[in-house]
Amino acid sequence: MEKRTEEPEEVANNLWNEWLRKVSVVADQGVGRRRLRKEIILDWDREVAKIIQLKNHYRKIRDNSQGEDRQSASREHRILRKQAKDLLTKRRVEKQKQLNDTLISFKGKNERAYWNVIYGTKQDITFHS
């Protein structure tokens, strides 16, 4: 059996990695680590997604064709673009109306919840459907 001798640089790197791993484990157990992330609120809507998918399909057809096919695809794309825009506007108005109704419902009863809604935090907020 040959005894392999490690390079000093390799030994130092191994010691450093082992020390770093142990310190990280102790820090996680003792203090805890948490990466702060901004909360992402997704308002995904199946109907809007379907319209946008169709709109993109007709845009590709329009871009790759000529003549009458291009005109008909352009017409369909324009119609679907308007539908998507109108639907998104409708959803935005509904969401704003829901927010306004929630704020009105507080009427000085729960100031903390009122300001949490205003500033966008999600503590003690119940939306009425």
Secondary structure, DSSP 8 states (H G I E B T S, - for coil): -------HHHHHHHHHHHHHHHHHHHHHHHT--------------HHHHHHHHHHHHHHHHHHH--THHHHHHHHHHHHHHHHHHHHHHHHHHHHHHHHHHHHHHHTTS-HHHHHHHHHT--SS-----
